[in-house]
């Protein structure tokens, strides 16, 4: 018989890592929009696009917070 090792995952630490990854992805999406938001002719469109990004990541944050398994965390990630 082989030896099996059981890996125990700390879901709270996994959520912290997932939130860090979410924040990194959100920042990357916001970067070009932050620049466009400072250009008067592009500010309104940039703000609308920024709201789409905010909504996307708010939904992701809720899913990460509600996750109870690693599979749920993986499904919530970008």
PyMOL Python script that loads the backbone (N, CA, C, O; Angstrom):
from pymol import cmd

cmd.read_pdbstr("""\
ATOM      1  N   UNK A   1       0.830  -1.187   0.000  1.00  0.00           N
ATOM      2  CA  UNK A   1       0.000   0.000   0.000  1.00  0.00           C
ATOM      3  C   UNK A   1       0.870   1.244   0.000  1.00  0.00           C
ATOM      4  O   UNK A   1       1.899   1.303   0.673  1.00  0.00           O
ATOM      5  N   UNK A   2       0.444   2.229  -0.760  1.00  0.00           N
ATOM      6  CA  UNK A   2       1.155   3.491  -0.810  1.00  0.00           C
ATOM      7  C   UNK A   2       0.784   4.376   0.369  1.00  0.00           C
ATOM      8  O   UNK A   2      -0.203   4.142   1.066  1.00  0.00           O
ATOM      9  N   UNK A   3       1.577   5.363   0.564  1.00  0.00           N
ATOM     10  CA  UNK A   3       1.315   6.326   1.629  1.00  0.00           C
ATOM     11  C   UNK A   3       0.589   7.521   1.018  1.00  0.00           C
ATOM     12  O   UNK A   3       1.042   8.107   0.035  1.00  0.00           O
ATOM     13  N   UNK A   4      -0.521   7.859   1.607  1.00  0.00           N
ATOM     14  CA  UNK A   4      -1.290   9.004   1.136  1.00  0.00           C
ATOM     15  C   UNK A   4      -1.130  10.144   2.122  1.00  0.00           C
ATOM     16  O   UNK A   4      -1.209   9.952   3.336  1.00  0.00           O
ATOM     17  N   UNK A   5      -0.908  11.320   1.592  1.00  0.00           N
ATOM     18  CA  UNK A   5      -0.843  12.467   2.490  1.00  0.00           C
ATOM     19  C   UNK A   5      -2.101  13.301   2.267  1.00  0.00           C
ATOM     20  O   UNK A   5      -2.560  13.485   1.139  1.00  0.00           O
ATOM     21  N   UNK A   6      -2.615  13.776   3.324  1.00  0.00           N
ATOM     22  CA  UNK A   6      -3.816  14.590   3.260  1.00  0.00           C
ATOM     23  C   UNK A   6      -3.400  16.049   3.363  1.00  0.00           C
ATOM     24  O   UNK A   6      -2.677  16.445   4.277  1.00  0.00           O
ATOM     25  N   UNK A   7      -3.866  16.825   2.420  1.00  0.00           N
ATOM     26  CA  UNK A   7      -3.555  18.252   2.439  1.00  0.00           C
ATOM     27  C   UNK A   7      -4.761  18.979   3.027  1.00  0.00           C
ATOM     28  O   UNK A   7      -5.881  18.862   2.530  1.00  0.00           O
ATOM     29  N   UNK A   8      -4.512  19.713   4.068  1.00  0.00           N
ATOM     30  CA  UNK A   8      -5.560  20.498   4.690  1.00  0.00           C
ATOM     31  C   UNK A   8      -5.380  21.952   4.264  1.00  0.00           C
ATOM     32  O   UNK A   8      -4.306  22.535   4.408  1.00  0.00           O
ATOM     33  N   UNK A   9      -6.444  22.509   3.744  1.00  0.00           N
ATOM     34  CA  UNK A   9      -6.377  23.899   3.281  1.00  0.00           C
ATOM     35  C   UNK A   9      -7.111  24.785   4.274  1.00  0.00           C
ATOM     36  O   UNK A   9      -8.264  24.532   4.625  1.00  0.00           O
ATOM     37  N   UNK A  10      -6.431  25.815   4.715  1.00  0.00           N
ATOM     38  CA  UNK A  10      -7.030  26.809   5.595  1.00  0.00           C
ATOM     39  C   UNK A  10      -7.838  27.753   4.710  1.00  0.00           C
ATOM     40  O   UNK A  10      -7.269  28.576   3.993  1.00  0.00           O
ATOM     41  N   UNK A  11      -9.170  27.635   4.760  1.00  0.00           N
ATOM     42  CA  UNK A  11     -10.042  28.398   3.867  1.00  0.00           C
ATOM     43  C   UNK A  11      -9.911  29.899   4.102  1.00  0.00           C
ATOM     44  O   UNK A  11     -10.037  30.685   3.163  1.00  0.00           O
ATOM     45  N   UNK A  12      -9.659  30.308   5.350  1.00  0.00           N
ATOM     46  CA  UNK A  12      -9.514  31.743   5.623  1.00  0.00           C
ATOM     47  C   UNK A  12      -8.263  32.300   4.944  1.00  0.00           C
ATOM     48  O   UNK A  12      -8.297  33.391   4.375  1.00  0.00           O
ATOM     49  N   UNK A  13      -7.156  31.551   5.003  1.00  0.00           N
ATOM     50  CA  UNK A  13      -5.941  31.988   4.322  1.00  0.00           C
ATOM     51  C   UNK A  13      -6.139  31.974   2.814  1.00  0.00           C
ATOM     52  O   UNK A  13      -5.652  32.857   2.109  1.00  0.00           O
ATOM     53  N   UNK A  14      -6.858  30.967   2.322  1.00  0.00           N
ATOM     54  CA  UNK A  14      -7.129  30.871   0.892  1.00  0.00           C
ATOM     55  C   UNK A  14      -7.969  32.065   0.428  1.00  0.00           C
ATOM     56  O   UNK A  14      -7.748  32.602  -0.657  1.00  0.00           O
ATOM     57  N   UNK A  15      -8.927  32.473   1.252  1.00  0.00           N
ATOM     58  CA  UNK A  15      -9.746  33.643   0.916  1.00  0.00           C
ATOM     59  C   UNK A  15      -8.888  34.904   0.889  1.00  0.00           C
ATOM     60  O   UNK A  15      -9.060  35.755   0.016  1.00  0.00           O
ATOM     61  N   UNK A  16      -7.974  35.027   1.832  1.00  0.00           N
ATOM     62  CA  UNK A  16      -7.079  36.188   1.860  1.00  0.00           C
ATOM     63  C   UNK A  16      -6.255  36.248   0.573  1.00  0.00           C
ATOM     64  O   UNK A  16      -6.101  37.315  -0.022  1.00  0.00           O
ATOM     65  N   UNK A  17      -5.734  35.113   0.155  1.00  0.00           N
ATOM     66  CA  UNK A  17      -4.958  35.053  -1.089  1.00  0.00           C
ATOM     67  C   UNK A  17      -5.850  35.403  -2.277  1.00  0.00           C
ATOM     68  O   UNK A  17      -5.439  36.147  -3.167  1.00  0.00           O
ATOM     69  N   UNK A  18      -7.062  34.870  -2.290  1.00  0.00           N
ATOM     70  CA  UNK A  18      -7.997  35.153  -3.380  1.00  0.00           C
ATOM     71  C   UNK A  18      -8.319  36.646  -3.443  1.00  0.00           C
ATOM     72  O   UNK A  18      -8.375  37.223  -4.529  1.00  0.00           O
ATOM     73  N   UNK A  19      -8.530  37.269  -2.291  1.00  0.00           N
ATOM     74  CA  UNK A  19      -8.808  38.708  -2.271  1.00  0.00           C
ATOM     75  C   UNK A  19      -7.605  39.509  -2.771  1.00  0.00           C
ATOM     76  O   UNK A  19      -7.775  40.507  -3.472  1.00  0.00           O
ATOM     77  N   UNK A  20      -6.406  39.085  -2.420  1.00  0.00           N
ATOM     78  CA  UNK A  20      -5.204  39.763  -2.920  1.00  0.00           C
ATOM     79  C   UNK A  20      -5.129  39.672  -4.435  1.00  0.00           C
ATOM     80  O   UNK A  20      -4.822  40.659  -5.104  1.00  0.00           O
ATOM     81  N   UNK A  21      -5.406  38.498  -4.977  1.00  0.00           N
ATOM     82  CA  UNK A  21      -5.394  38.307  -6.434  1.00  0.00           C
ATOM     83  C   UNK A  21      -6.488  39.144  -7.087  1.00  0.00           C
ATOM     84  O   UNK A  21      -6.284  39.717  -8.157  1.00  0.00           O
ATOM     85  N   UNK A  22      -7.651  39.212  -6.437  1.00  0.00           N
ATOM     86  CA  UNK A  22      -8.763  40.017  -6.957  1.00  0.00           C
ATOM     87  C   UNK A  22      -8.369  41.489  -7.005  1.00  0.00           C
ATOM     88  O   UNK A  22      -8.633  42.181  -7.988  1.00  0.00           O
ATOM     89  N   UNK A  23      -7.739  41.957  -5.940  1.00  0.00           N
ATOM     90  CA  UNK A  23      -7.314  43.363  -5.894  1.00  0.00           C
ATOM     91  C   UNK A  23      -6.290  43.676  -6.982  1.00  0.00           C
ATOM     92  O   UNK A  23      -6.343  44.737  -7.604  1.00  0.00           O
ATOM     93  N   UNK A  24      -5.355  42.747  -7.210  1.00  0.00           N
ATOM     94  CA  UNK A  24      -4.351  42.943  -8.261  1.00  0.00           C
ATOM     95  C   UNK A  24      -5.011  43.036  -9.630  1.00  0.00           C
ATOM     96  O   UNK A  24      -4.675  43.910 -10.430  1.00  0.00           O
ATOM     97  N   UNK A  25      -5.950  42.133  -9.898  1.00  0.00           N
ATOM     98  CA  UNK A  25      -6.633  42.132 -11.192  1.00  0.00           C
ATOM     99  C   UNK A  25      -7.461  43.401 -11.365  1.00  0.00           C
ATOM    100  O   UNK A  25      -7.488  43.989 -12.447  1.00  0.00           O
ATOM    101  N   UNK A  26      -8.137  43.820 -10.296  1.00  0.00           N
ATOM    102  CA  UNK A  26      -8.956  45.039 -10.341  1.00  0.00           C
ATOM    103  C   UNK A  26      -8.074  46.262 -10.622  1.00  0.00           C
ATOM    104  O   UNK A  26      -8.429  47.113 -11.438  1.00  0.00           O
ATOM    105  N   UNK A  27      -6.949  46.342  -9.959  1.00  0.00           N
ATOM    106  CA  UNK A  27      -6.030  47.465 -10.174  1.00  0.00           C
ATOM    107  C   UNK A  27      -5.540  47.511 -11.610  1.00  0.00           C
ATOM    108  O   UNK A  27      -5.442  48.582 -12.208  1.00  0.00           O
ATOM    109  N   UNK A  28      -5.235  46.346 -12.158  1.00  0.00           N
ATOM    110  CA  UNK A  28      -4.762  46.289 -13.541  1.00  0.00           C
ATOM    111  C   UNK A  28      -5.837  46.764 -14.511  1.00  0.00           C
ATOM    112  O   UNK A  28      -5.530  47.435 -15.496  1.00  0.00           O
ATOM    113  N   UNK A  29      -7.094  46.423 -14.242  1.00  0.00           N
ATOM    114  CA  UNK A  29      -8.184  46.877 -15.112  1.00  0.00           C
ATOM    115  C   UNK A  29      -8.453  48.365 -14.941  1.00  0.00           C
ATOM    116  O   UNK A  29      -8.829  49.047 -15.894  1.00  0.00           O
ATOM    117  N   UNK A  30      -8.265  48.859 -13.744  1.00  0.00           N
ATOM    118  CA  UNK A  30      -8.518  50.277 -13.478  1.00  0.00           C
ATOM    119  C   UNK A  30      -7.437  51.197 -14.052  1.00  0.00           C
ATOM    120  O   UNK A  30      -7.741  52.332 -14.419  1.00  0.00           O
ATOM    121  N   UNK A  31      -6.199  50.746 -14.137  1.00  0.00           N
ATOM    122  CA  UNK A  31      -5.078  51.605 -14.524  1.00  0.00           C
ATOM    123  C   UNK A  31      -5.342  52.434 -15.789  1.00  0.00           C
ATOM    124  O   UNK A  31      -5.198  53.656 -15.742  1.00  0.00           O
ATOM    125  N   UNK A  32      -5.721  51.821 -16.910  1.00  0.00           N
ATOM    126  CA  UNK A  32      -5.944  52.648 -18.104  1.00  0.00           C
ATOM    127  C   UNK A  32      -7.165  53.563 -17.968  1.00  0.00           C
ATOM    128  O   UNK A  32      -7.208  54.644 -18.556  1.00  0.00           O
ATOM    129  N   UNK A  33      -8.142  53.126 -17.198  1.00  0.00           N
ATOM    130  CA  UNK A  33      -9.340  53.942 -17.016  1.00  0.00           C
ATOM    131  C   UNK A  33      -9.060  55.138 -16.114  1.00  0.00           C
ATOM    132  O   UNK A  33      -9.666  56.197 -16.279  1.00  0.00           O
ATOM    133  N   UNK A  34      -8.150  54.977 -15.168  1.00  0.00           N
ATOM    134  CA  UNK A  34      -7.770  56.089 -14.303  1.00  0.00           C
ATOM    135  C   UNK A  34      -7.161  57.218 -15.128  1.00  0.00           C
ATOM    136  O   UNK A  34      -7.418  58.395 -14.872  1.00  0.00           O
ATOM    137  N   UNK A  35      -6.365  56.855 -16.104  1.00  0.00           N
ATOM    138  CA  UNK A  35      -5.752  57.861 -16.976  1.00  0.00           C
ATOM    139  C   UNK A  35      -6.818  58.534 -17.826  1.00  0.00           C
ATOM    140  O   UNK A  35      -6.851  59.759 -17.936  1.00  0.00           O
ATOM    141  N   UNK A  36      -7.692  57.730 -18.427  1.00  0.00           N
ATOM    142  CA  UNK A  36      -8.744  58.290 -19.287  1.00  0.00           C
ATOM    143  C   UNK A  36      -9.694  59.189 -18.506  1.00  0.00           C
ATOM    144  O   UNK A  36     -10.230  60.153 -19.053  1.00  0.00           O
ATOM    145  N   UNK A  37      -9.904  58.878 -17.234  1.00  0.00           N
ATOM    146  CA  UNK A  37     -10.817  59.674 -16.407  1.00  0.00           C
ATOM    147  C   UNK A  37     -10.301  61.096 -16.205  1.00  0.00           C
ATOM    148  O   UNK A  37     -11.075  61.987 -15.856  1.00  0.00           O
ATOM    149  N   UNK A  38      -9.009  61.320 -16.419  1.00  0.00           N
ATOM    150  CA  UNK A  38      -8.441  62.661 -16.252  1.00  0.00           C
ATOM    151  C   UNK A  38      -8.495  63.476 -17.547  1.00  0.00           C
ATOM    152  O   UNK A  38      -8.178  64.666 -17.548  1.00  0.00           O
ATOM    153  N   UNK A  39      -8.894  62.840 -18.636  1.00  0.00           N
ATOM    154  CA  UNK A  39      -9.003  63.532 -19.923  1.00  0.00           C
ATOM    155  C   UNK A  39     -10.459  63.966 -20.089  1.00  0.00           C
ATOM    156  O   UNK A  39     -11.346  63.120 -20.202  1.00  0.00           O
ATOM    157  N   UNK A  40     -10.710  65.271 -20.104  1.00  0.00           N
ATOM    158  CA  UNK A  40     -12.098  65.760 -20.118  1.00  0.00           C
ATOM    159  C   UNK A  40     -12.985  65.116 -21.188  1.00  0.00           C
ATOM    160  O   UNK A  40     -14.135  64.783 -20.900  1.00  0.00           O
ATOM    161  N   UNK A  41     -12.494  64.938 -22.383  1.00  0.00           N
ATOM    162  CA  UNK A  41     -13.329  64.384 -23.456  1.00  0.00           C
ATOM    163  C   UNK A  41     -13.611  62.892 -23.273  1.00  0.00           C
ATOM    164  O   UNK A  41     -14.507  62.351 -23.919  1.00  0.00           O
ATOM    165  N   UNK A  42     -12.865  62.233 -22.410  1.00  0.00           N
ATOM    166  CA  UNK A  42     -13.044  60.799 -22.194  1.00  0.00           C
ATOM    167  C   UNK A  42     -13.540  60.459 -20.796  1.00  0.00           C
ATOM    168  O   UNK A  42     -13.773  59.291 -20.483  1.00  0.00           O
ATOM    169  N   UNK A  43     -13.701  61.469 -19.960  1.00  0.00           N
ATOM    170  CA  UNK A  43     -14.015  61.241 -18.549  1.00  0.00           C
ATOM    171  C   UNK A  43     -15.345  60.528 -18.331  1.00  0.00           C
ATOM    172  O   UNK A  43     -15.421  59.623 -17.500  1.00  0.00           O
ATOM    173  N   UNK A  44     -16.381  60.906 -19.046  1.00  0.00           N
ATOM    174  CA  UNK A  44     -17.702  60.303 -18.828  1.00  0.00           C
ATOM    175  C   UNK A  44     -17.683  58.822 -19.221  1.00  0.00           C
ATOM    176  O   UNK A  44     -18.180  57.976 -18.478  1.00  0.00           O
ATOM    177  N   UNK A  45     -17.115  58.516 -20.375  1.00  0.00           N
ATOM    178  CA  UNK A  45     -17.032  57.118 -20.816  1.00  0.00           C
ATOM    179  C   UNK A  45     -16.139  56.313 -19.877  1.00  0.00           C
ATOM    180  O   UNK A  45     -16.436  55.157 -19.576  1.00  0.00           O
ATOM    181  N   UNK A  46     -15.053  56.915 -19.418  1.00  0.00           N
ATOM    182  CA  UNK A  46     -14.137  56.222 -18.510  1.00  0.00           C
ATOM    183  C   UNK A  46     -14.829  55.911 -17.192  1.00  0.00           C
ATOM    184  O   UNK A  46     -14.651  54.827 -16.637  1.00  0.00           O
ATOM    185  N   UNK A  47     -15.611  56.846 -16.692  1.00  0.00           N
ATOM    186  CA  UNK A  47     -16.310  56.609 -15.424  1.00  0.00           C
ATOM    187  C   UNK A  47     -17.343  55.506 -15.581  1.00  0.00           C
ATOM    188  O   UNK A  47     -17.529  54.704 -14.666  1.00  0.00           O
ATOM    189  N   UNK A  48     -18.014  55.450 -16.713  1.00  0.00           N
ATOM    190  CA  UNK A  48     -18.977  54.368 -16.958  1.00  0.00           C
ATOM    191  C   UNK A  48     -18.246  53.021 -16.996  1.00  0.00           C
ATOM    192  O   UNK A  48     -18.726  52.037 -16.433  1.00  0.00           O
ATOM    193  N   UNK A  49     -17.102  52.981 -17.652  1.00  0.00           N
ATOM    194  CA  UNK A  49     -16.314  51.749 -17.714  1.00  0.00           C
ATOM    195  C   UNK A  49     -15.787  51.372 -16.331  1.00  0.00           C
ATOM    196  O   UNK A  49     -15.725  50.192 -15.988  1.00  0.00           O
ATOM    197  N   UNK A  50     -15.411  52.369 -15.545  1.00  0.00           N
ATOM    198  CA  UNK A  50     -14.937  52.106 -14.183  1.00  0.00           C
ATOM    199  C   UNK A  50     -16.045  51.496 -13.332  1.00  0.00           C
ATOM    200  O   UNK A  50     -15.780  50.637 -12.490  1.00  0.00           O
ATOM    201  N   UNK A  51     -17.287  51.936 -13.548  1.00  0.00           N
ATOM    202  CA  UNK A  51     -18.410  51.377 -12.784  1.00  0.00           C
ATOM    203  C   UNK A  51     -18.630  49.909 -13.145  1.00  0.00           C
ATOM    204  O   UNK A  51     -18.960  49.100 -12.278  1.00  0.00           O
ATOM    205  N   UNK A  52     -18.451  49.568 -14.400  1.00  0.00           N
ATOM    206  CA  UNK A  52     -18.568  48.168 -14.820  1.00  0.00           C
ATOM    207  C   UNK A  52     -17.516  47.322 -14.089  1.00  0.00           C
ATOM    208  O   UNK A  52     -17.810  46.225 -13.613  1.00  0.00           O
ATOM    209  N   UNK A  53     -16.303  47.841 -14.010  1.00  0.00           N
ATOM    210  CA  UNK A  53     -15.221  47.132 -13.313  1.00  0.00           C
ATOM    211  C   UNK A  53     -15.558  47.007 -11.823  1.00  0.00           C
ATOM    212  O   UNK A  53     -15.378  45.942 -11.232  1.00  0.00           O
ATOM    213  N   UNK A  54     -16.042  48.084 -11.226  1.00  0.00           N
ATOM    214  CA  UNK A  54     -16.419  48.042  -9.804  1.00  0.00           C
ATOM    215  C   UNK A  54     -17.466  46.961  -9.546  1.00  0.00           C
ATOM    216  O   UNK A  54     -17.353  46.176  -8.604  1.00  0.00           O
ATOM    217  N   UNK A  55     -18.486  46.938 -10.400  1.00  0.00           N
ATOM    218  CA  UNK A  55     -19.562  45.954 -10.228  1.00  0.00           C
ATOM    219  C   UNK A  55     -19.036  44.531 -10.371  1.00  0.00           C
ATOM    220  O   UNK A  55     -19.393  43.649  -9.591  1.00  0.00           O
ATOM    221  N   UNK A  56     -18.190  44.314 -11.369  1.00  0.00           N
ATOM    222  CA  UNK A  56     -17.614  42.985 -11.609  1.00  0.00           C
ATOM    223  C   UNK A  56     -16.861  42.497 -10.371  1.00  0.00           C
ATOM    224  O   UNK A  56     -17.038  41.360  -9.934  1.00  0.00           O
ATOM    225  N   UNK A  57     -16.026  43.360  -9.818  1.00  0.00           N
ATOM    226  CA  UNK A  57     -15.205  42.945  -8.685  1.00  0.00           C
ATOM    227  C   UNK A  57     -15.975  42.921  -7.370  1.00  0.00           C
ATOM    228  O   UNK A  57     -15.584  42.208  -6.445  1.00  0.00           O
ATOM    229  N   UNK A  58     -17.054  43.681  -7.267  1.00  0.00           N
ATOM    230  CA  UNK A  58     -17.905  43.596  -6.079  1.00  0.00           C
ATOM    231  C   UNK A  58     -18.600  42.234  -6.045  1.00  0.00           C
ATOM    232  O   UNK A  58     -18.720  41.614  -4.988  1.00  0.00           O
ATOM    233  N   UNK A  59     -19.052  41.781  -7.203  1.00  0.00           N
ATOM    234  CA  UNK A  59     -19.671  40.464  -7.298  1.00  0.00           C
ATOM    235  C   UNK A  59     -18.657  39.379  -6.949  1.00  0.00           C
ATOM    236  O   UNK A  59     -18.972  38.424  -6.238  1.00  0.00           O
ATOM    237  N   UNK A  60     -17.442  39.539  -7.457  1.00  0.00           N
ATOM    238  CA  UNK A  60     -16.374  38.578  -7.181  1.00  0.00           C
ATOM    239  C   UNK A  60     -16.043  38.560  -5.688  1.00  0.00           C
ATOM    240  O   UNK A  60     -15.828  37.493  -5.113  1.00  0.00           O
ATOM    241  N   UNK A  61     -16.003  39.729  -5.065  1.00  0.00           N
ATOM    242  CA  UNK A  61     -15.697  39.817  -3.637  1.00  0.00           C
ATOM    243  C   UNK A  61     -16.756  39.083  -2.820  1.00  0.00           C
ATOM    244  O   UNK A  61     -16.431  38.358  -1.880  1.00  0.00           O
ATOM    245  N   UNK A  62     -18.011  39.272  -3.180  1.00  0.00           N
ATOM    246  CA  UNK A  62     -19.101  38.591  -2.480  1.00  0.00           C
ATOM    247  C   UNK A  62     -18.977  37.076  -2.620  1.00  0.00           C
ATOM    248  O   UNK A  62     -19.187  36.338  -1.657  1.00  0.00           O
ATOM    249  N   UNK A  63     -18.635  36.619  -3.826  1.00  0.00           N
ATOM    250  CA  UNK A  63     -18.488  35.182  -4.060  1.00  0.00           C
ATOM    251  C   UNK A  63     -17.322  34.608  -3.255  1.00  0.00           C
ATOM    252  O   UNK A  63     -17.419  33.507  -2.712  1.00  0.00           O
ATOM    253  N   UNK A  64     -16.228  35.349  -3.181  1.00  0.00           N
ATOM    254  CA  UNK A  64     -15.075  34.889  -2.398  1.00  0.00           C
ATOM    255  C   UNK A  64     -15.449  34.809  -0.919  1.00  0.00           C
ATOM    256  O   UNK A  64     -15.142  33.823  -0.249  1.00  0.00           O
ATOM    257  N   UNK A  65     -16.102  35.833  -0.420  1.00  0.00           N
ATOM    258  CA  UNK A  65     -16.499  35.847   0.991  1.00  0.00           C
ATOM    259  C   UNK A  65     -17.451  34.696   1.329  1.00  0.00           C
ATOM    260  O   UNK A  65     -17.403  34.152   2.432  1.00  0.00           O
ATOM    261  N   UNK A  66     -18.308  34.331   0.385  1.00  0.00           N
ATOM    262  CA  UNK A  66     -19.298  33.282   0.634  1.00  0.00           C
ATOM    263  C   UNK A  66     -18.746  31.874   0.425  1.00  0.00           C
ATOM    264  O   UNK A  66     -19.375  30.899   0.835  1.00  0.00           O
ATOM    265  N   UNK A  67     -17.584  31.759  -0.204  1.00  0.00           N
ATOM    266  CA  UNK A  67     -17.021  30.447  -0.530  1.00  0.00           C
ATOM    267  C   UNK A  67     -16.707  29.648   0.732  1.00  0.00           C
ATOM    268  O   UNK A  67     -16.214  30.176   1.728  1.00  0.00           O
ATOM    269  N   UNK A  68     -17.011  28.367   0.649  1.00  0.00           N
ATOM    270  CA  UNK A  68     -16.692  27.464   1.752  1.00  0.00           C
ATOM    271  C   UNK A  68     -15.754  26.347   1.304  1.00  0.00           C
ATOM    272  O   UNK A  68     -15.291  25.551   2.120  1.00  0.00           O
ATOM    273  N   UNK A  69     -15.476  26.294  -0.002  1.00  0.00           N
ATOM    274  CA  UNK A  69     -14.564  25.277  -0.539  1.00  0.00           C
ATOM    275  C   UNK A  69     -13.568  25.944  -1.483  1.00  0.00           C
ATOM    276  O   UNK A  69     -13.795  27.054  -1.963  1.00  0.00           O
ATOM    277  N   UNK A  70     -12.472  25.256  -1.739  1.00  0.00           N
ATOM    278  CA  UNK A  70     -11.487  25.782  -2.680  1.00  0.00           C
ATOM    279  C   UNK A  70     -12.045  25.822  -4.091  1.00  0.00           C
ATOM    280  O   UNK A  70     -11.688  26.706  -4.871  1.00  0.00           O
ATOM    281  N   UNK A  71     -12.915  24.878  -4.431  1.00  0.00           N
ATOM    282  CA  UNK A  71     -13.525  24.899  -5.767  1.00  0.00           C
ATOM    283  C   UNK A  71     -14.379  26.160  -5.954  1.00  0.00           C
ATOM    284  O   UNK A  71     -14.378  26.759  -7.030  1.00  0.00           O
ATOM    285  N   UNK A  72     -15.090  26.551  -4.925  1.00  0.00           N
ATOM    286  CA  UNK A  72     -15.885  27.788  -5.002  1.00  0.00           C
ATOM    287  C   UNK A  72     -14.972  29.001  -5.133  1.00  0.00           C
ATOM    288  O   UNK A  72     -15.281  29.936  -5.872  1.00  0.00           O
ATOM    289  N   UNK A  73     -13.849  28.991  -4.420  1.00  0.00           N
ATOM    290  CA  UNK A  73     -12.888  30.095  -4.544  1.00  0.00           C
ATOM    291  C   UNK A  73     -12.337  30.174  -5.960  1.00  0.00           C
ATOM    292  O   UNK A  73     -12.262  31.258  -6.539  1.00  0.00           O
ATOM    293  N   UNK A  74     -11.952  29.039  -6.518  1.00  0.00           N
ATOM    294  CA  UNK A  74     -11.414  29.010  -7.875  1.00  0.00           C
ATOM    295  C   UNK A  74     -12.434  29.518  -8.879  1.00  0.00           C
ATOM    296  O   UNK A  74     -12.084  30.238  -9.814  1.00  0.00           O
ATOM    297  N   UNK A  75     -13.707  29.144  -8.688  1.00  0.00           N
ATOM    298  CA  UNK A  75     -14.765  29.576  -9.604  1.00  0.00           C
ATOM    299  C   UNK A  75     -14.998  31.085  -9.521  1.00  0.00           C
ATOM    300  O   UNK A  75     -15.427  31.699 -10.498  1.00  0.00           O
ATOM    301  N   UNK A  76     -14.725  31.674  -8.386  1.00  0.00           N
ATOM    302  CA  UNK A  76     -14.963  33.110  -8.190  1.00  0.00           C
ATOM    303  C   UNK A  76     -13.834  33.980  -8.740  1.00  0.00           C
ATOM    304  O   UNK A  76     -14.007  35.186  -8.915  1.00  0.00           O
ATOM    305  N   UNK A  77     -12.704  33.383  -9.006  1.00  0.00           N
ATOM    306  CA  UNK A  77     -11.515  34.162  -9.404  1.00  0.00           C
ATOM    307  C   UNK A  77     -11.583  34.617 -10.856  1.00  0.00           C
ATOM    308  O   UNK A  77     -12.262  34.019 -11.691  1.00  0.00           O
ATOM    309  N   UNK A  78     -10.843  35.716 -11.131  1.00  0.00           N
ATOM    310  CA  UNK A  78     -10.831  36.231 -12.511  1.00  0.00           C
ATOM    311  C   UNK A  78     -10.086  35.306 -13.456  1.00  0.00           C
ATOM    312  O   UNK A  78      -9.984  35.593 -14.648  1.00  0.00           O
TER     313      UNK A  78
END
""", "prot")
cmd.dss("prot")
cmd.show_as("cartoon", "prot")
cmd.util.cbc("prot")
cmd.orient("prot")
